[in-house]
Amino acid sequence: MTSSRLRLALSALAIAGAALLVAGCTATPGAVAPTSKADGGKTTTPPGADPNLNEVEAAWLDGGRGIAVVTWGSSTCVPVVESVQADGQTISVTLVNGTEKACTGDLVPRAAFVGVPDGVDVTKEVELAVAYGARSADVDVDGLAEAPQGSSEQTPSAGWFEDGGIALLTWGSSTCPPIISDLEQSDAGATVTFKSTDRVCTMDLAPRVTTILLPKEHEDGPFELTLVGDNLDGKVAVLD
């Protein structure tokens, strides 16, 4: 990976009520939990949650207009972003529980989309201060080579959150996020196929972040996603 790949400084992540952990949409099946990198201290784990769920990661999206905040937990419990504030190069993000009443016992990465506030210089290091309930995490994000120009075109974009993990941003109905049905990886890219099924969807246009776990890590060089199905057909370069 190049130096622009995000380097993360981790501390304990927020967990509240019945939700298992932070943020999300759709994840690749078969995800395995990472090893905790928490700084230590006593924590309280909800029933059914892995006690090592203290890792938070991040990825630039939309050319630097947004950031995916990635954590691990139940795919059906989706906390939401309550507030985003900036103080210099520090972006403070508060997450709260979603409306789900019950959580599945799976363990996958989920990502919340955070728009970068005005005044933050994305070409310099940015610190994310994430709070969720009684827990918090600080994530240092390396600056990009250049800042985005103009407003978002609301087209798909992607960024690395780890050597084998990609956050994919698409725009569409908030109630119908993309669902991955197949994933094939090559040396320079991966083909991601989505389910194309008839669903009742709201008519809003919202950012949806899908986490993709590759079969093997990608060490260096350009990487391109080929999207197939669910009206998402096209190619997306992964921001490095």
Order of alpha helices (4+ residues) and beta strands (2+ residues): beta-beta-beta-beta-beta-beta-beta-beta-beta-beta-beta-beta-beta-beta
